[in-house]
Amino acid sequence: QGFILDSFYDETQKPPSNSVNKRVIRFNNGTRIEIDRESNLLLVDAVGDVTIKATGTVTIDAPETIITGNATVEG
């Protein structure tokens, strides 16, 4: 039975965030997913296209929705 040791951060390998309230996942292509528990923000900063697929209903429920850029609604 084996085990894996996690790596440690140092001067050359810095953590993606210094805040204890943020959990950041960075991918090799530059895409970043960030959750900030203090501000309740979920950020997805994707390099390339983003597709959301569902076999059921997708609901966006917010007091205000902001869309920048061109938008196409089909259906």
N, CA, C and O atoms as CSV, one atom per row, in Angstrom:
chain,resi,resn,atom,element,x,y,z
A,1,GLN,N,N,0.851,-1.163,0.000
A,1,GLN,CA,C,0.000,0.000,0.000
A,1,GLN,C,C,0.901,1.231,0.000
A,1,GLN,O,O,1.837,1.331,0.793
A,2,GLY,N,N,0.606,2.160,-0.896
A,2,GLY,CA,C,1.418,3.357,-1.006
A,2,GLY,C,C,0.646,4.597,-0.613
A,2,GLY,O,O,-0.543,4.539,-0.299
A,3,PHE,N,N,1.348,5.725,-0.638
A,3,PHE,CA,C,0.700,6.995,-0.350
A,3,PHE,C,C,1.419,8.071,-1.140
A,3,PHE,O,O,2.550,7.878,-1.587
A,4,ILE,N,N,0.755,9.206,-1.308
A,4,ILE,CA,C,1.312,10.317,-2.069
A,4,ILE,C,C,1.476,11.504,-1.132
A,4,ILE,O,O,0.543,11.881,-0.423
A,5,LEU,N,N,2.658,12.084,-1.136
A,5,LEU,CA,C,2.900,13.306,-0.373
A,5,LEU,C,C,2.566,14.495,-1.251
A,5,LEU,O,O,2.918,14.516,-2.431
A,6,ASP,N,N,1.895,15.477,-0.691
A,6,ASP,CA,C,1.589,16.693,-1.421
A,6,ASP,C,C,2.849,17.550,-1.489
A,6,ASP,O,O,3.771,17.367,-0.695
A,7,SER,N,N,2.887,18.476,-2.430
A,7,SER,CA,C,4.053,19.342,-2.553
A,7,SER,C,C,3.899,20.556,-1.638
A,7,SER,O,O,2.801,20.873,-1.181
A,8,PHE,N,N,5.013,21.222,-1.383
A,8,PHE,CA,C,5.029,22.406,-0.544
A,8,PHE,C,C,5.312,23.619,-1.411
A,8,PHE,O,O,6.007,23.523,-2.423
A,9,TYR,N,N,4.766,24.772,-1.007
A,9,TYR,CA,C,5.042,26.013,-1.712
A,9,TYR,C,C,6.346,26.603,-1.195
A,9,TYR,O,O,6.693,26.449,-0.024
A,10,ASP,N,N,7.066,27.284,-2.089
A,10,ASP,CA,C,8.292,27.973,-1.720
A,10,ASP,C,C,8.425,29.209,-2.597
A,10,ASP,O,O,7.451,29.619,-3.229
A,11,GLU,N,N,9.605,29.808,-2.649
A,11,GLU,CA,C,9.808,31.029,-3.429
A,11,GLU,C,C,9.616,30.813,-4.929
A,11,GLU,O,O,9.191,31.730,-5.632
A,12,THR,N,N,9.920,29.619,-5.427
A,12,THR,CA,C,9.761,29.358,-6.858
A,12,THR,C,C,8.382,28.805,-7.196
A,12,THR,O,O,7.915,28.960,-8.325
A,13,GLN,N,N,7.734,28.172,-6.250
A,13,GLN,CA,C,6.399,27.587,-6.444
A,13,GLN,C,C,5.460,28.237,-5.430
A,13,GLN,O,O,5.242,27.703,-4.343
A,14,LYS,N,N,4.899,29.413,-5.802
A,14,LYS,CA,C,4.061,30.168,-4.875
A,14,LYS,C,C,2.611,29.687,-4.947
A,14,LYS,O,O,2.177,29.203,-5.992
A,15,PRO,N,N,1.849,29.814,-3.843
A,15,PRO,CA,C,0.440,29.434,-3.872
A,15,PRO,C,C,-0.353,30.374,-4.781
A,15,PRO,O,O,0.026,31.535,-4.933
A,16,PRO,N,N,-1.440,29.903,-5.384
A,16,PRO,CA,C,-2.207,30.757,-6.290
A,16,PRO,C,C,-2.916,31.913,-5.589
A,16,PRO,O,O,-3.318,32.868,-6.253
A,17,SER,N,N,-3.080,31.855,-4.270
A,17,SER,CA,C,-3.684,32.947,-3.507
A,17,SER,C,C,-3.095,32.951,-2.099
A,17,SER,O,O,-2.793,31.900,-1.535
A,18,ASN,N,N,-2.941,34.145,-1.546
A,18,ASN,CA,C,-2.449,34.269,-0.173
A,18,ASN,C,C,-3.585,34.358,0.838
A,18,ASN,O,O,-3.337,34.381,2.043
A,19,SER,N,N,-4.824,34.407,0.366
A,19,SER,CA,C,-5.977,34.548,1.249
A,19,SER,C,C,-6.448,33.185,1.743
A,19,SER,O,O,-6.541,32.234,0.966
A,20,VAL,N,N,-6.744,33.094,3.037
A,20,VAL,CA,C,-7.276,31.846,3.591
A,20,VAL,C,C,-8.726,31.641,3.161
A,20,VAL,O,O,-9.253,30.534,3.278
A,21,ASN,N,N,-9.382,32.700,2.661
A,21,ASN,CA,C,-10.774,32.614,2.232
A,21,ASN,C,C,-10.933,32.216,0.772
A,21,ASN,O,O,-12.054,31.993,0.313
A,22,LYS,N,N,-9.836,32.123,0.038
A,22,LYS,CA,C,-9.910,31.796,-1.385
A,22,LYS,C,C,-9.337,30.418,-1.660
A,22,LYS,O,O,-8.299,30.034,-1.120
A,23,ARG,N,N,-10.031,29.690,-2.506
A,23,ARG,CA,C,-9.529,28.410,-3.034
A,23,ARG,C,C,-9.392,28.607,-4.525
A,23,ARG,O,O,-10.379,28.872,-5.210
A,24,VAL,N,N,-8.187,28.482,-5.035
A,24,VAL,CA,C,-7.900,28.743,-6.440
A,24,VAL,C,C,-7.316,27.496,-7.072
A,24,VAL,O,O,-6.405,26.875,-6.525
A,25,ILE,N,N,-7.849,27.139,-8.227
A,25,ILE,CA,C,-7.298,26.041,-9.020
A,25,ILE,C,C,-6.835,26.640,-10.341
A,25,ILE,O,O,-7.628,27.220,-11.083
A,26,ARG,N,N,-5.550,26.496,-10.628
A,26,ARG,CA,C,-4.976,26.976,-11.894
A,26,ARG,C,C,-4.579,25.775,-12.739
A,26,ARG,O,O,-3.983,24.817,-12.246
A,27,PHE,N,N,-4.918,25.847,-14.010
A,27,PHE,CA,C,-4.581,24.786,-14.944
A,27,PHE,C,C,-3.420,25.234,-15.827
A,27,PHE,O,O,-3.153,26.430,-15.949
A,28,ASN,N,N,-2.736,24.281,-16.437
A,28,ASN,CA,C,-1.547,24.581,-17.246
A,28,ASN,C,C,-1.833,25.521,-18.412
A,28,ASN,O,O,-0.941,26.255,-18.840
A,29,ASN,N,N,-3.065,25.514,-18.937
A,29,ASN,CA,C,-3.371,26.373,-20.085
A,29,ASN,C,C,-3.735,27.796,-19.672
A,29,ASN,O,O,-4.013,28.627,-20.536
A,30,GLY,N,N,-3.739,28.100,-18.370
A,30,GLY,CA,C,-4.051,29.443,-17.887
A,30,GLY,C,C,-5.463,29.595,-17.344
A,30,GLY,O,O,-5.783,30.630,-16.761
A,31,THR,N,N,-6.310,28.597,-17.518
A,31,THR,CA,C,-7.661,28.647,-16.962
A,31,THR,C,C,-7.591,28.639,-15.442
A,31,THR,O,O,-6.763,27.949,-14.848
A,32,ARG,N,N,-8.483,29.427,-14.818
A,32,ARG,CA,C,-8.485,29.541,-13.360
A,32,ARG,C,C,-9.914,29.440,-12.831
A,32,ARG,O,O,-10.830,30.055,-13.376
A,33,ILE,N,N,-10.094,28.667,-11.773
A,33,ILE,CA,C,-11.358,28.600,-11.050
A,33,ILE,C,C,-11.071,29.070,-9.631
A,33,ILE,O,O,-10.162,28.570,-8.969
A,34,GLU,N,N,-11.856,30.034,-9.175
A,34,GLU,CA,C,-11.604,30.632,-7.862
A,34,GLU,C,C,-12.907,30.714,-7.069
A,34,GLU,O,O,-13.935,31.139,-7.596
A,35,ILE,N,N,-12.859,30.313,-5.820
A,35,ILE,CA,C,-13.990,30.454,-4.909
A,35,ILE,C,C,-13.525,31.322,-3.748
A,35,ILE,O,O,-12.550,30.998,-3.070
A,36,ASP,N,N,-14.227,32.422,-3.525
A,36,ASP,CA,C,-13.911,33.331,-2.427
A,36,ASP,C,C,-15.029,33.221,-1.391
A,36,ASP,O,O,-16.142,33.694,-1.619
A,37,ARG,N,N,-14.733,32.605,-0.270
A,37,ARG,CA,C,-15.744,32.391,0.772
A,37,ARG,C,C,-16.105,33.683,1.501
A,37,ARG,O,O,-17.178,33.773,2.099
A,38,GLU,N,N,-15.233,34.673,1.460
A,38,GLU,CA,C,-15.519,35.937,2.135
A,38,GLU,C,C,-16.510,36.783,1.329
A,38,GLU,O,O,-17.459,37.330,1.891
A,39,SER,N,N,-16.290,36.891,0.016
A,39,SER,CA,C,-17.174,37.703,-0.826
A,39,SER,C,C,-18.256,36.870,-1.516
A,39,SER,O,O,-19.100,37.420,-2.222
A,40,ASN,N,N,-18.238,35.542,-1.317
A,40,ASN,CA,C,-19.200,34.625,-1.947
A,40,ASN,C,C,-19.156,34.702,-3.471
A,40,ASN,O,O,-20.194,34.650,-4.130
A,41,LEU,N,N,-17.954,34.825,-4.024
A,41,LEU,CA,C,-17.760,34.921,-5.463
A,41,LEU,C,C,-17.239,33.603,-6.007
A,41,LEU,O,O,-16.310,33.015,-5.453
A,42,LEU,N,N,-17.840,33.147,-7.092
A,42,LEU,CA,C,-17.313,32.025,-7.864
A,42,LEU,C,C,-16.859,32.596,-9.192
A,42,LEU,O,O,-17.662,33.165,-9.931
A,43,LEU,N,N,-15.578,32.450,-9.503
A,43,LEU,CA,C,-15.007,32.985,-10.733
A,43,LEU,C,C,-14.467,31.841,-11.566
A,43,LEU,O,O,-13.703,31.010,-11.075
A,44,VAL,N,N,-14.865,31.799,-12.832
A,44,VAL,CA,C,-14.284,30.869,-13.792
A,44,VAL,C,C,-13.676,31.729,-14.886
A,44,VAL,O,O,-14.401,32.378,-15.640
A,45,ASP,N,N,-12.359,31.739,-14.978
A,45,ASP,CA,C,-11.635,32.508,-15.988
A,45,ASP,C,C,-11.045,31.498,-16.958
A,45,ASP,O,O,-9.969,30.949,-16.722
A,46,ALA,N,N,-11.762,31.258,-18.056
A,46,ALA,CA,C,-11.408,30.180,-18.979
A,46,ALA,C,C,-10.632,30.703,-20.172
A,46,ALA,O,O,-10.927,31.775,-20.701
A,47,VAL,N,N,-9.646,29.942,-20.584
A,47,VAL,CA,C,-8.921,30.211,-21.814
A,47,VAL,C,C,-9.612,29.378,-22.890
A,47,VAL,O,O,-9.405,28.167,-22.972
A,48,GLY,N,N,-10.423,30.021,-23.706
A,48,GLY,CA,C,-11.179,29.288,-24.722
A,48,GLY,C,C,-12.671,29.323,-24.433
A,48,GLY,O,O,-13.136,30.093,-23.594
A,49,ASP,N,N,-13.409,28.483,-25.136
A,49,ASP,CA,C,-14.863,28.443,-25.022
A,49,ASP,C,C,-15.305,27.741,-23.745
A,49,ASP,O,O,-14.560,26.944,-23.174
A,50,VAL,N,N,-16.524,28.044,-23.300
A,50,VAL,CA,C,-17.146,27.386,-22.155
A,50,VAL,C,C,-18.500,26.866,-22.613
A,50,VAL,O,O,-19.283,27.609,-23.205
A,51,THR,N,N,-18.777,25.608,-22.347
A,51,THR,CA,C,-20.057,24.997,-22.689
A,51,THR,C,C,-20.677,24.429,-21.425
A,51,THR,O,O,-20.015,23.731,-20.656
A,52,ILE,N,N,-21.951,24.732,-21.214
A,52,ILE,CA,C,-22.709,24.140,-20.115
A,52,ILE,C,C,-23.766,23.250,-20.748
A,52,ILE,O,O,-24.613,23.733,-21.500
A,53,LYS,N,N,-23.727,21.952,-20.452
A,53,LYS,CA,C,-24.696,21.006,-21.006
A,53,LYS,C,C,-25.479,20.378,-19.863
A,53,LYS,O,O,-24.926,20.084,-18.804
A,54,ALA,N,N,-26.755,20.178,-20.085
A,54,ALA,CA,C,-27.597,19.551,-19.072
A,54,ALA,C,C,-28.670,18.721,-19.757
A,54,ALA,O,O,-29.159,19.087,-20.825
A,55,THR,N,N,-29.033,17.605,-19.144
A,55,THR,CA,C,-30.149,16.814,-19.655
A,55,THR,C,C,-31.469,17.330,-19.102
A,55,THR,O,O,-32.540,16.900,-19.532
A,56,GLY,N,N,-31.391,18.249,-18.153
A,56,GLY,CA,C,-32.583,18.863,-17.570
A,56,GLY,C,C,-32.555,20.361,-17.768
A,56,GLY,O,O,-31.915,20.861,-18.694
A,57,THR,N,N,-33.236,21.067,-16.915
A,57,THR,CA,C,-33.376,22.515,-16.994
A,57,THR,C,C,-32.137,23.218,-16.450
A,57,THR,O,O,-31.546,22.776,-15.465
A,58,VAL,N,N,-31.750,24.314,-17.098
A,58,VAL,CA,C,-30.703,25.198,-16.586
A,58,VAL,C,C,-31.386,26.499,-16.180
A,58,VAL,O,O,-32.095,27.108,-16.981
A,59,THR,N,N,-31.175,26.918,-14.952
A,59,THR,CA,C,-31.812,28.123,-14.433
A,59,THR,C,C,-30.739,29.110,-14.002
A,59,THR,O,O,-29.793,28.750,-13.302
A,60,ILE,N,N,-30.895,30.356,-14.425
A,60,ILE,CA,C,-30.066,31.442,-13.919
A,60,ILE,C,C,-30.991,32.296,-13.066
A,60,ILE,O,O,-31.905,32.935,-13.586
A,61,ASP,N,N,-30.761,32.308,-11.770
A,61,ASP,CA,C,-31.639,32.998,-10.830
A,61,ASP,C,C,-30.811,34.045,-10.097
A,61,ASP,O,O,-30.053,33.723,-9.182
A,62,ALA,N,N,-30.962,35.298,-10.508
A,62,ALA,CA,C,-30.186,36.381,-9.918
A,62,ALA,C,C,-31.001,37.665,-9.984
A,62,ALA,O,O,-31.824,37.820,-10.886
A,63,PRO,N,N,-30.790,38.593,-9.045
A,63,PRO,CA,C,-31.502,39.857,-9.098
A,63,PRO,C,C,-31.109,40.703,-10.311
A,63,PRO,O,O,-31.888,41.536,-10.774
A,64,GLU,N,N,-29.903,40.486,-10.818
A,64,GLU,CA,C,-29.436,41.233,-11.990
A,64,GLU,C,C,-28.500,40.334,-12.783
A,64,GLU,O,O,-27.673,39.627,-12.207
A,65,THR,N,N,-28.631,40.363,-14.106
A,65,THR,CA,C,-27.757,39.590,-14.984
A,65,THR,C,C,-27.095,40.548,-15.966
A,65,THR,O,O,-27.773,41.338,-16.622
A,66,ILE,N,N,-25.779,40.478,-16.066
A,66,ILE,CA,C,-25.016,41.334,-16.972
A,66,ILE,C,C,-24.332,40.441,-17.993
A,66,ILE,O,O,-23.628,39.496,-17.638
A,67,ILE,N,N,-24.548,40.750,-19.265
A,67,ILE,CA,C,-23.892,40.022,-20.352
A,67,ILE,C,C,-23.099,41.042,-21.156
A,67,ILE,O,O,-23.661,42.020,-21.650
A,68,THR,N,N,-21.792,40.817,-21.289
A,68,THR,CA,C,-20.975,41.705,-22.111
A,68,THR,C,C,-20.666,40.993,-23.419
A,68,THR,O,O,-20.561,39.767,-23.451
A,69,GLY,N,N,-20.525,41.737,-24.472
A,69,GLY,CA,C,-20.269,41.125,-25.774
A,69,GLY,C,C,-21.574,40.761,-26.460
A,69,GLY,O,O,-22.656,41.061,-25.953
A,70,ASN,N,N,-21.471,40.116,-27.610
A,70,ASN,CA,C,-22.643,39.707,-28.373
A,70,ASN,C,C,-23.326,38.529,-27.704
A,70,ASN,O,O,-22.663,37.698,-27.083
A,71,ALA,N,N,-24.656,38.447,-27.825
A,71,ALA,CA,C,-25.421,37.340,-27.251
A,71,ALA,C,C,-26.375,36.794,-28.305
A,71,ALA,O,O,-27.013,37.557,-29.029
A,72,THR,N,N,-26.468,35.479,-28.388
A,72,THR,CA,C,-27.385,34.811,-29.301
A,72,THR,C,C,-28.284,33.901,-28.489
A,72,THR,O,O,-27.802,33.095,-27.693
A,73,VAL,N,N,-29.602,34.028,-28.687
A,73,VAL,CA,C,-30.568,33.154,-28.028
A,73,VAL,C,C,-31.239,32.337,-29.114
A,73,VAL,O,O,-31.844,32.890,-30.033
A,74,GLU,N,N,-31.132,31.011,-29.008
A,74,GLU,CA,C,-31.742,30.115,-29.991
A,74,GLU,C,C,-32.785,29.256,-29.301
A,74,GLU,O,O,-32.660,28.932,-28.120
A,75,GLY,N,N,-33.824,28.888,-30.059
A,75,GLY,CA,C,-34.813,27.971,-29.486
A,75,GLY,C,C,-36.187,28.548,-29.430
A,75,GLY,O,O,-37.117,27.886,-28.970
